[in-house]
Amino acid sequence: MNRNEERSAAEKAREVLRTITPSTPRTDEIVHRLRLAAGLANAASQQGFSSEKALNDIRAEASIALKGVVGSLDAEQHPLTETMIDRAKTAVANWLAALGHESH
């Protein structure tokens, strides 16, 4: 995986997170985009060099936050909350900012 692929997935996740609310119904597209970004963030955090510890920590947080949103969308007994959405928005924004700094 390269940084452009990772950045693209993060940007798509950010767009989804901007449009969903706790009452947004689950769709395959929403879940796919968030799950893909979470998986890429997780994989990148596992493959990163020790010199990228800060970036890897940010990637891990993005993955966890995105998986939380997907898990809530998939499980009716754990409704999605504004707090979960906000956590994911913040984590993805931090991830994108970190990727931007890494590429310069």
N, C-alpha and C positions, 0 to 999 in steps of 0.2 A: 504494500500500500504506500502511496505517496502523500505528501502534504496537501496537494491539490484535491485529491479524492477525499481526504479527511476534512478539509475546509468546506468542500461542496456539501458533504453530508451534514456538517454542523450548520451551514447556512440554511439547508432545507429544513432541518429540525427547528431552527430559530423561526422560520416562516410558519411552520405548523404551530409552534407554541404561541405565536402572536395571535393566532386565530381561535384557539380553543379556550373554553371556559369549563367550569365544573359540570355544566349541563350538556356539553357537547357530546353527541352520540358517538360511539366507537365506529370507526370506519377502517377498512383494511389499509387504505392509503395513509391515514394518520399513524396507525400502528407500524406499518412498514417503514415509513420515514424515520420515526423515532427509534425503532428497534435497530435499523441499519446504523444510524448515528451512534447509538449506544454501543453497538458491537464494534464499530470502527474505533471509537474512543478507547474502549477496553483493550482491543488488540494492540493499538498504538502504545498504550500505557505499559503493556507487558513487554513490548519489543524495544522500548526506548532505552537509550543509553543512560548510565548513572549520571552523566552530566546534564541530563534533561529531567532531573527529579522534579523540579517545580512544574514543568509542563506535564509530566506524567501524573502528578497529583491532581492537576486541573482536569486532565483527561479522565482520570478515575472518578472524580466527583461528577463530571458531566455524564458519564456512563451510569452511575448509580442513580442520579436524579432522573435521567431519561427512562431508565428501567422502572423507576417508581411510578412515573406517569403511565407507562404502557401497562404495568401490572394493575393499576387502578382501572384503566380502560377495559382490561380483560376480565376483571373480577368485580361483579356487581356488589358483593358484600363489602368492598373497600372503595367507596366512592372517591372520585377525583376531587381534590380540594384546590382552592386558589393558592394555598401555601405550597403545595406540591408543584403547581405550574410555575409559580414565582421562583422556586428553588431551581427548577430546570432551566428557566429563562436566564437566571443569573449564571448558572454553571455553563451553559452554552455560550453566553456572551464572554465569559472569562476564557473559555476554550478558544473561541475565535480570536480574541485579543492576543492570547499567548501564541497562537499559530501565526498571527500577523507579525509579531515581534520576531519570531524564529526565522521567518523567511527573508528578513532584511539584513 
